[in-house]
Every structure is written in structure tokens, then in C-alpha cells.
């Protein structure tokens, strides 16, 4: 499972909108969408924020 898949599962599990998740990691909803589709790569600090959000739930 890719990190993008983990993010989608987290968003679905918590019933949140992608816009809200994007605000949690300090990126625009458009950038989150592009990243989820594999069009852009996030820098390490953004990936660290993603990991801290989704892994805090486990």
C-alpha cells in the first residue's frame, strides 16, 4: 500500500474532506489532489507531516 493509499484510507475512515486533510498538512487542496494522483512529489517535510497525522491514529 502506497502512502497515497494510506492517506485515502485515513480520510475515508475519519469521514473527512480532502480539503480538511490538506489544511492539516499545510498544502492546498489542489496540491494534495495532484500528489494523490502522482502528478507531483512532496518534499520531505510535507511527507513527515503526513506520516505524523496518519500514524498518530494507529
N, C-alpha and C positions, 0 to 999 in steps of 0.2 A: 504494500500500500504506500503510495507516494504521500508526501506532506500535503499536497493539494487535496488528495482524497481524505486525509485525516481532518483537514480544515472543513471540508464539505460535510463530513460526518458530524463534527463538533457543532457546526452551525445548525444542522438538521436536528440533532439530539437536543439542543437547547432552544429550538424554535425561534432562533433569532434571524434577523435580516442580515444579508451580506454587508449592507451599509453600516450596520452597528458593529459588526466584526472589524470592518475596515477602520472604523474610528478607534477601536480598541488597540490597533497596531499602528496607528498614525499614518495611514495611507488613504488615498482617495478610493471611493468605491470603484472607479474606473480602473485604477491600477490593480486593485485586488482582482477584478474580473479578468484583466489581461494576464495576471500571474496564474490564476486558476486555469486559464486556457493555454498556458505555456508560451504566451507571446513575449513575456518579459521575465527577467530574473531579478529577484530581490537581493539587496545587499545583506551581508551577514547580520547587521544589527536588526534589520526587519525580521529576518528569519528567527533570530533569538527571541524577539517579541512574540512571534507566532508560537514558538515552542513553549515559552513560558505560559501563554494563555491556554493552549490545548493540553499541555502536560500537567498543569495545576489541577485539572479536573480529574486526573487519574489517581 
